[in-house]
């Protein structure tokens, strides 16, 4: 899920060095010979409450790549949960393997046993290549899971709420750039046609945006192109497009030395995690290019907000949507802080999140 450049930058560090550098509390390696399970659970910070974040399954090239992904993603969850105003900390899990070939009930239930062994310090939900059905298997072994299907009494797939938050954040960025948050006529390229990307397309089309879509898995494009009037862009050509908004909703680290110089958009606002390969360097490069960046962990927080209210019981969709709509004003505050303090939007958003953690738990995180 992350680029070779990220791996290269962390290869010289031991696991404990990486853990110390990113300020993690705990990292759990899960292995089960009979099911073939290889997984990593990373707990970054529990000042605001138990760590919460989804599990993804990916065919990582190396174990080091999986470790780095788990550490970066769990750290991001700490800031995401804090800036969303939720009383939970940051955690994430990755399962190493090809989900299309290896995922089954036995694997999921064995993973659930590892989650249960943590005694509530980590709560999971679905992420990349995981479904509500997988959560149901995990739930057979532990109560520390959210995102069950509606038929099972849960809130279902959180992707629509993630997409809604991205849409709200995109409108705030549009307000910053042109003085109006209307997306009518805006040319938007959605990179990634998965659950979040496809739901985002729905919001954009209904709002009158001119939408194009790209995905490395071509089979995902058919359902979208048959349902909506969208242009299909080859994955290798996405940064050559003359657009207003780039919305990365798949892989992380797409904002890097190679891509940013080619970009012709005025806004980046998408649902993918860890979009900036280097938070400081590439955040500043976007500013130099005159591109407004809506921090990913801020605007993609709708999904975890949905999961949080699902987990604490008495789920109410209308309440969750109102909470997610707070992303709009938070984005505008981040843009103002960025401009007034001459820092990147990423740094501004992380400062707001870190200050909340410090105020509540007297625990200052570096960022």
Secondary structure, 3 states (H helix, E strand, C coil): CCCHHHHHHHCCCCHHHHHHHHCCCEEEEEEECCCCEEEEEEEEECCCCCEECCEEEECCCCHHHHHHHHHHHHHHHHHHHHHCCCCCEEEEEEEECCHHHHCCHHHHHHHHHHHHHCCCCEEECECCCCCHHHHHHHHCCCCCECCCCHHHCCCCCCHHHHHHHHHHHHHHHHHHHHCCCCCCCCEEEEECCCHHHHHHHHHHHHCCCEEEEECCCCHHHHHHHHHCCCEECCHHHHHHCCCCEEEECCCCCCECHHHHCCCCCCEECCCCCCCECCHHHHHHHHHHCCCEECCHHHHCCHHHHHHHHHHCCCCCHHHHHHHHCCHHHHHHHHHHHHHHHCCCHHHHHHHHHHHHHHHHHCCCCCC
